[in-house]
């Protein structure tokens, strides 16, 4: 009887001590991933992308909340299809890429948003040396454990002026809010 009582007392501790599945390392599938933005102004909606960026992903399909990620963007790779505009965006008026060549996002936690494949990714976004905590709504489109691959998409808005990107043209006023869109396919790294 004492053994049964002891087992009942120790059972919760033993369950807690049992290791849960651990997140595994994944990398971005370059051919199937995009990071885009849209900045509105009086004269046009400027659509752009970053040609060079990387994603470090630690993902656990059994426990999505154990997931973490780090996005590193080469700010000098900005591409709006207009060289003159790209040069201006790299200047001190906007991203100041000579001083701040990288934009980063480092997650602090990932929450399941309660709708199956909906997520909220909270983390620190650093642009032009200024860091702000943001929460990004995302969708885990799929995860295939047999082929070790998945895809996550989302869209969010940031206020560029909160990151020191506050240039304003008197002729073509630019809205402060910039829409960011991401589509990240990921898989296990090939050795």
C-alpha positions, -999 to 999 in steps of 0.1 A, spaced: 0 0 0 29 23 9 44 17 -26 12 26 -43 9 58 -23 45 67 -31 40 60 -68 10 83 -68 29 110 -51 59 107 -74 40 102 -106 36 140 -114 73 146 -108 82 117 -131 59 130 -158 75 164 -155 110 149 -157 102 130 -189 118 149 -217 93 164 -242 101 164 -279 127 190 -287 125 215 -315 145 206 -346 166 229 -368 151 239 -402 163 263 -429 145 285 -454 138 270 -488 152 298 -508 133 289 -541 99 290 -523 102 319 -499 95 356 -502 98 387 -480 79 417 -495 67 451 -484 43 477 -497 47 514 -489 19 538 -499 26 573 -511 6 599 -530 19 589 -564 21 551 -561 21 520 -540 58 511 -539 62 473 -539 95 459 -529 114 429 -516 147 419 -500 168 397 -523 191 384 -495 178 371 -462 181 341 -440 159 323 -415 171 301 -385 141 281 -374 138 257 -345 105 239 -350 86 213 -330 54 201 -347 42 184 -315 46 216 -295 45 247 -317 50 270 -287 85 256 -284 93 271 -318 118 299 -322 131 318 -352 156 344 -362 153 363 -395 184 383 -407 179 406 -437 206 422 -458 191 457 -459 214 465 -489 195 439 -510 164 460 -510 147 459 -545 118 480 -557 127 475 -594 138 512 -596 176 517 -590 173 553 -581 146 546 -555 166 517 -541 197 540 -537 175 565 -519 161 538 -496 197 527 -487 206 563 -478 204 580 -444 169 593 -454 156 557 -449 176 526 -439 211 541 -436 226 508 -448 262 521 -445 256 522 -407 229 496 -403 234 469 -430 210 444 -413 174 442 -402 167 414 -377 137 397 -361 143 374 -332 113 356 -317 107 356 -279 77 332 -280 52 316 -304 16 311 -294 -10 290 -310 -38 315 -317 -65 288 -310 -76 283 -346 -56 252 -354 -30 265 -378 -31 302 -367 -1 315 -348 11 347 -330 48 352 -332 61 377 -307 97 390 -310 121 419 -313 123 437 -347 155 458 -352 155 483 -380 182 510 -383 195 502 -348 161 506 -331 144 476 -316 107 472 -309 88 442 -297 60 433 -321 35 404 -325 30 390 -359 -1 370 -369 9 340 -390 -5 308 -405 12 274 -406 0 264 -440 13 228 -436 39 207 -421 48 173 -436 68 153 -410 77 125 -435 94 149 -458 105 173 -431 91 204 -447 65 231 -441 53 266 -449 43 296 -429 27 328 -442 16 361 -428 11 398 -431 15 427 -406 20 464 -405 47 485 -389 50 522 -383 83 531 -401 88 562 -380 91 541 -348 123 527 -363 138 561 -373 127 558 -409 110 591 -410 119 608 -443 90 627 -458 88 641 -493 69 674 -497 59 664 -533 51 627 -527 41 622 -491 47 587 -478 24 570 -453 40 560 -420 25 525 -421 43 499 -442 27 465 -449 51 435 -447 42 401 -463 61 369 -458 59 334 -473 85 311 -458 89 275 -469 113 255 -447 129 221 -446 156 202 -428 191 212 -438 209 190 -462 243 179 -450 
